[in-house]
Amino acid sequence: MSNYLETQIADSKGKFITVTFTKNDGTIRTMNCRTGVTSKLSGGKSTVDHDKYLVVYDIKNNGYRCINRQSILSVKTMGKTITMEGV
């Protein structure tokens, strides 16, 4: 994932974002989510490699999801859609 895309996601500061990415099985998924959600944490230590995965809270399915940063195709944040081709 590009530094520009990383910056745009970080600048969302927990606001809603839409991420389109390729799942492990090859299908494309679009997810409405938020970063930085801590209210649903149950304690314990995260074992996720944060350099490889973007951890988000899936609004539709009410749960945390890990998105492989290399599989992200586009992100819509603050009214702008950023595609990997455009970065």
C-alpha positions as CSV (number, residue, x, y, z in Angstrom):
1,M,0.0,0.0,0.0
2,S,1.3,3.4,-0.9
3,N,2.3,6.0,1.7
4,Y,-0.3,8.4,0.3
5,L,-3.1,5.8,0.9
6,E,-1.7,5.1,4.4
7,T,-1.9,8.9,5.1
8,Q,-5.4,9.2,3.9
9,I,-6.6,6.3,6.1
10,A,-4.8,7.7,9.1
11,D,-6.3,11.2,8.4
12,S,-9.8,9.7,8.6
13,K,-9.3,9.6,12.4
14,G,-11.9,6.9,13.0
15,K,-14.5,8.3,10.6
16,F,-16.3,5.9,8.2
17,I,-14.2,4.7,5.3
18,T,-15.1,2.3,2.5
19,V,-12.4,-0.2,1.5
20,T,-12.4,-2.4,-1.6
21,F,-10.0,-5.3,-1.5
22,T,-9.3,-8.8,-2.7
23,K,-10.1,-11.5,-0.2
24,N,-7.8,-14.6,0.2
25,D,-10.2,-16.6,-1.9
26,G,-9.8,-14.2,-4.8
27,T,-13.2,-12.5,-4.5
28,I,-13.5,-8.7,-4.3
29,R,-15.2,-7.2,-1.2
30,T,-16.3,-3.7,-0.4
31,M,-16.5,-2.9,3.3
32,N,-17.8,0.1,5.2
33,C,-15.6,0.3,8.3
34,R,-13.8,2.5,10.8
35,T,-10.3,2.5,12.2
36,G,-9.4,3.1,15.8
37,V,-12.6,1.5,17.3
38,T,-11.7,0.3,20.9
39,S,-15.1,0.0,22.5
40,K,-15.6,-3.6,21.4
41,L,-12.2,-4.9,22.6
42,S,-12.4,-7.7,25.1
43,G,-8.8,-7.4,26.5
44,G,-5.7,-9.3,25.8
45,K,-2.9,-8.6,23.4
46,S,-3.2,-8.2,19.7
47,T,-1.2,-10.8,17.7
48,V,-1.9,-9.1,14.3
49,D,1.1,-8.0,12.3
50,H,0.1,-4.3,11.9
51,D,2.7,-3.8,9.2
52,K,0.9,-6.4,7.0
53,Y,-2.7,-5.9,8.0
54,L,-5.0,-3.0,8.4
55,V,-7.3,-3.6,11.4
56,V,-10.8,-2.1,11.0
57,Y,-14.2,-2.4,12.6
58,D,-16.8,-3.8,10.1
59,I,-20.0,-1.7,10.6
60,K,-22.3,-4.2,8.8
61,N,-21.1,-7.3,10.5
62,N,-20.2,-5.7,13.9
63,G,-16.8,-7.1,14.3
64,Y,-13.1,-6.5,13.8
65,R,-11.5,-7.4,10.5
66,C,-7.9,-7.6,9.2
67,I,-7.3,-6.5,5.7
68,N,-4.1,-7.4,3.9
69,R,-2.6,-4.0,3.0
70,Q,-1.3,-5.4,-0.3
71,S,-4.8,-6.5,-1.4
72,I,-6.4,-3.1,-1.1
73,L,-7.7,-1.8,-4.4
74,S,-9.4,1.4,-3.3
75,V,-10.3,3.5,-0.3
76,K,-13.1,6.1,-0.1
77,T,-12.5,8.6,2.8
78,M,-13.6,12.2,3.3
79,G,-15.6,12.1,0.1
80,K,-12.5,11.1,-2.0
81,T,-12.0,7.8,-3.7
82,I,-8.3,6.8,-4.0
83,T,-7.5,3.8,-6.2
84,M,-4.2,2.0,-6.2
85,E,-3.9,2.7,-9.9
86,G,-4.2,6.4,-9.2
87,V,-1.5,6.5,-6.5
